Amino acid sequence: MKKIFYYLVLVSIFAITAVNAEDTSSREYVVQKGDTLWDISDSELKDNFLWPKLWNVNPQIDNPDLIYPGISITIPSREELMRMTMPPRKAPVVKKRKSKRSAVIVPEIEKKKFLVDRNLYLASGWIDDIYPAEGEIVSTPTGRVMVGQDEMVYINTDKETAAGDRYLVIKEIKMVNHPESKEVLGHQIRVSGIIEVTGRDNGQTKAAVQESYENVHVGDGLIPFQGIDLPKVTEEPRTPDNSGYIVESHMNLKMVTLGNIVFVDKGENDGISIGDVFTVYTESPVKRPVGEMQVVSLRPTTSGAVITESSSEIFIGSIWGKK
């Protein structure tokens, strides 16, 4: 009888140890084409809303909107993430060091010149009254419907093309409705890459995928690409007396945080300008500030903004306004 009792005690100890080990185990995951932290949190942790904590434990990811195939990320257990407190991610602090050749102070990180990373700025897209495509990707030499950087595609365009012509590859994601009034604001357009025409192949226009921010698909639209003017940092940004709602996010996340691009329901027609800074508020349980955003792109009635500060998660439908 005593042997049975001791055996049961040992089995219990091993069982508890195994459960605890499982609760705190971490594993490595290699990012695949088309992955987002939102999707990875869903597939690997069964909880989309853990993605900010997943980002927080992977400091190699500078921007949660831009994760690239092939990088490895650490995925703790769901239980461990749930127990974690999550300090807000911040931009790197500029440090100073003395040059070996002189006493000149040399910054290790250059002063930020632009409001947002180039690739994120291009990829985030905009909200438009119409779907603006002037052509589309019709097929690929390999017969696949999905390609990435440095691969080839065949295209049709509304106008004649020549070798060297470049196009933005665009996707129509969804119709965006205002979270409060339910009014239709327009088509959400996202940029999946840049292609360059290389010539003709058996009567079809052929192009190379120069850059890809997500998978490029057969059926994606094309618009001519003439280069970009990245929004620059200004010493004294404006905070005009405007207010409204966050209506959507770049990657259609319902909850966003530092570094994410969001879209708001006011634009150039409302007096908004590139670089304007606004406070983001939550109304539950009381109205209080939870972050800041800065406008990086303009349309007549909508704008794109990057979240520059967040003390807690910011949701689609949150209000924004003057400080």
Buried (B, 14 or more C-beta within 10 A) or exposed (E): EEEEEEEEEEEEEEEEEEEEEEBEEEEEBEBEBEBBBBBBBBEBBEBBBBBBBBBBBBEEBBBBBBBEBEEEBEBBBBBBBEEEEBEBBEEEEEEEEEEEEEEEEEEEEEEEEEBBBEBBBBBBBBBBEEEBBBBBBEBBEEEEEBBBBEBBBBBBBEEEBEEEBBBBBBBBBEEBBBBEEEEEBBBBBBBBBBBBBBEEEEEEBBBBBBBBBBBBBBEBBBBBBEEEEBBEBBEEBBBBEBBBBBBBBBBBBEBBBBBBBBBBBBBBEBEBBBBBBBBBBBEEEEEEBBBBBBBBBBBEBBBBBBBBBBBBBBBBBBBBBEE
